[in-house]
């Protein structure tokens, strides 16, 4: 892929445990284009979170090559090329929502007025413009996760890594958050490249440009399903016959293994 921003070249990951080596990923090759929304899906333990963590320099490959924006994941991390959103919002309870969003900019040494302006801009973008002075315990789970997304976007990363960010939410909130995420992703001047880990087939199909179906451990890329649903997507997208056909295609890919 000529415009790839992330490239896995026969990547494997082996963990050492008391019972001997455990192969989490085996011979994974995958190219992700600039501005693309990729969903990773597969059974528990298939290595989809490990794949994302390799991009984020939270793990290192045991074999193979991985380039992020043409450099090593470690250098990409030093260059702040990506933000990370986990399943838990991981907000600091003693900091206001605005101060939580500002934190990466504070660490980077940006002056206060610039940090405040950027945080307020992002809080408006994620629908929390009136909650900057609130504290995490005063917000619902969905609102906290929106604040976490705003924080991850605060320094305008080229790549956003999302590890089951809506997994702990109820179904109604989860569907609304999916729509809000797409609005944020599609609403800027330039789309951020997203790697989104999920266990939900409908969520993967609704969000992604391509769904990467992974095998049980040792994790391999078994199928890549292009999602040709038109954008922007809406609640009505979930009622489209093509949506159901794509959900079935991804499900069949998982059932094969």
N, C-alpha and C positions, 0 to 999 in steps of 0.2 A: 504494500500500500504506500504510494509515493508521499502522501501527506501524513504519515503515521507520526503520532506524538508519543506513543508507548509501543514498544516492540519486545515481545517475549520470543526468544529463540531457543527452543528445546530446553526449557527450564525445568529442573527437578528440585525438590526440597525433601531432605531426609532429616528426621529428628532422631536423636539418640535417647533411648529410654532404658529403664532397668531391664526390660524384656528383650532388648536388642534394637536395631535400627527400625524406624517406622517411616515408610515413604508416603509423604502427604501429597506430593505432586510429582508427576512423571512425564517428561518430554512434552511440555506445554509450549506450543508456538501460537502466537496471536498478535495481530497488529490492530491498534486502535487509532482512529483518525482524530485529528484536531477538531474539537467541537462535537464529538460524537458522544451519545449517551449509551453506555453499555451496561446491561444487566447480567450478573453472574448468578446462575441457579444450579442447584444440584442437591443430592441428599446430604444429611448431616455428616460431617467428617470428610467431605469430598475435597476440601482444600480451597474453597472459593474465598474464604476470608484470608487464608494464607497467601493466595494470589494477590489480593489487594494489599496485604501487609508488605509483600515484597516490593511493590511499587512505592509504598510509603517509607521504605528503608527501616521498617520495624522488624523485618526478618531479612536474611540474606540467602540467595540461592545456593544450593549444594552443587549444582551443575547447570551449564547453559548460560546464555547471555540475556541481559535485560537492560534496555536503554529507555530513559525517560527524558524526552525533549533533547535527544541526542547525547545524553550524558548518563553517568551512573545514578542510581537512585539516591545514593548518599550525597552526591553533588547537587542533585535536584532538591533534596531536603534542605541543604545549606542555602540554596538559592531561593527557598520558599516558593517552589513551583506548585505546591499543592496544599489544600486544606483537607482535614479529616473530620467526619461526623460519625460518631459511634451510636450504638443502639440506645445507650444512656446519654442524656444531654451533657453530663459532666460539667455543670455550671458551679461556680464558687458561690456558696450560700451567703458569704459575708460581703459580696460585691453586688451592686445593683445590676439589672439587666444591661443597662448601657455600659457599665464598667466591665461586665463580662465580655461584651462584644468588642470593646476597646482593647482587651488584654493583648492580643497579638501585636497590635500597633504600638502599644506601650512598650512591649519587649523590644520592638524594632527601633524604639527611640523617637517616634514621631511626636511632634509637639502637641500639647493638650488641645488647642482649638481645632487642629486638623483631625485629631482622633475623635473628638466630640461630633464634628460635622459628619464624618464618615459613619460613625455608629448610628447617628440619628437618621441618616439616609437609608441605611440598611434596615433599621427597625421599621421605618415606614414601608420599605419594600416587602418585608415579611409580615406586615399587618400588626406590628407591635409599637407603632408610633406613640401611643399613649401610655406605654408601660416601661419606658426607659428608667424611671426612678423606682420601679417595683423590684422586689427581690425574688429569687427563684421559687421559694416556697409559696409565694402569692400567685403563681401562675399554674395553669393546668399542664399536664404532660405534653400535650400538643404544642402549647405556647412555648414551653421550655425548649422543645426540639426546634421550633422556629428560631429561637434565640441562638441555639447551637449552630444552626445553618448560617445565620447572619454572622456569627463570629468566624466561622470557617471561610466566609467570603470577604471578610473585612480587608484583607490585604490583596484582594483581586488575584487569587491563584489561577494558574492556567488549568489546573486539574483539581477535581473534587472527588475524594474517596469517601464512600458512604457504606458503612457496614451495618446492614439491617436497621436503618435509622427509625423506621416506623413499626418495628416488630412488636413493641410493647404497647402499642396503641389499640383502642377498640376499632372495629371495622369502619364505623362511620367517620371517626376522626382520621383514620388512616387514609381513606379515600379522599377526604378533603385535603390532607397534607400532600398526597401525591399530586393533586391538581395545583396546589400552591407551589410545590417544588418546580413543576413544569413552567409555571408562570414566571418564577424567578429565573430559571435557566434560559427561557426563551425571551425574557424581557430586556436583557442588556444589549449593549452595542455588539458584544461578541460572546458566543456561547462558550461556556466552560466545558471542558471534557469531563465526563462523569463516569466513574466506575461504581456501580450500585449492586451490593450483595443483598440477595433476598431469598427466602424460602417460598414466596408466594408467586405462583405462575401468573395469575391475572395482574399482579402488581408489575412484574417484569415486562409483560406484554404491553401494558398501558403506558409505561414510562419510556421504554427503550427504543433506540434505532436498531439495535441487534441484541438478541438474547443468546448468551453463551451457555450451552448446556454441558455440565460436567458429569463425569462418571463417578461412581463410588471410589473410595480410596483404593489404590493410589489415583488421585485426581488427574484426569486428562480432559481435554476439550473434545467432546464426542460429536457435538453438532453446534453450528452457529445458525440461528434462525433470524433472517432479516424481517424487520417489522415494518410493513408498508402502509400502516395506518396514517392517514393525513394528519398534519399538524396545522394549527394548534389542536390539542385534544381536549375533550370535555367529558362531562358525565355521560353524554349521549354516545361517546365512543364505546363505552362498555356495553351498549345495546346493539352495536354494529355486528352483523353476521360475520364479517371478516375478523373482528376481535375474537369471537368464539372459535373460529377456525384456527387462528394463530395460537390460542390457548391450547387447543387440542393438539396442534403440531408440537408444541413444547412439551406437553404432557406425555405424548407418545415417545418423544426423545428420551425422557426420563425413564419411562417404563421399559425401554429396550434394555436397560441395565439394572 
